[in-house]
Amino acid sequence: MNILFTGIIIFVITFLLLSWFARANSKKVAKGARSIIILLSLILAIILAVGGRILFSLPLFLLAMSALKIKGLTAIQIFQLWRLLNYLRSSGRFSYYGRHQAAPSSSLTLDEAYKVLGIKRGCSKEEVIKAANNLQKKIHPDVNKDANTERLSQIVNESKQAILKHDFT
């Protein structure tokens, strides 16, 4: 019975819309359709812009949770890896899906290198090497199944080399 009422309602609405289109001026219909399409496009663009910021970190969150569960990484290690990836993404040096990947460059500033390794200025050479090795262990392909770990590894190595070259030569 509900299907019958629903069908009748849909039929009546369709009939009214078609009869309105038949009587309406075609220029007004085209102008109205164009304005509705533009309005819906703007609303969709706003929704995607707002939602995209939240949804962009979802693959990283799922990766982190699976690594935490499977490999026994601590929550602090996952948080450090997340901070590293977000910093690299915001500086334009890393993309999660391999799109618009920056070419290997030596334009890494010293401040960025220290932030990537998560250490402060004035630390010893051994601390720099230890921080780089710890990050390399976290992003190793056996531990982290992300396809872009080679780019992360390259950035960590660039950071280590920049600090060692600038501060310890």
C-alpha positions, 0 to 999 in steps of 0.5 A: 500500500505504501508503494502505491501511495509513493508511486502516485506521489512521484507520478503527480510531482513528475506530471506537474513538473513536466506540465510546468516545463511545457508551459514555461518560456524556454529562455527562462527555463535555461536561465533557471537551470543555469543558475541552479547548476552554478549554485549547486556547484558552489555549494558542492565546492564549499562542501568539498573544500571543508570536508577535504581538509578533514578527509585528507588525514584519514588515510594517515590515521588508518595507516597509523592505527594498523601500524599501531595494532600490527607492529606494536608501535607506541602511541607516541611513535605514531604521533611523531610520525604523524607530525612528521608527515603533516609538517612535510605535507604542509611544507609542500615536500610530500604528497600522500598519493604521489601526486605533485611530488617535489623533486629531490632538492637541496633547498631544505633549510636548516630549521626545516631539517631540525623540525623533520628530525624532531631535534633542537639546535645545539644537539650532538652529532650522535643525537642527530644520527640517532634521531635520523636512524629512529625515523628511518626505522619507523618508515621502513617498508617492513614496518610501514606499508605506505607506498611513499616511504621512499620519499620520506626516507629521502627527506629524512636523509636530506635533513640529516645531511644538511645538519651534519654538513652545516653544524659538524664540518 
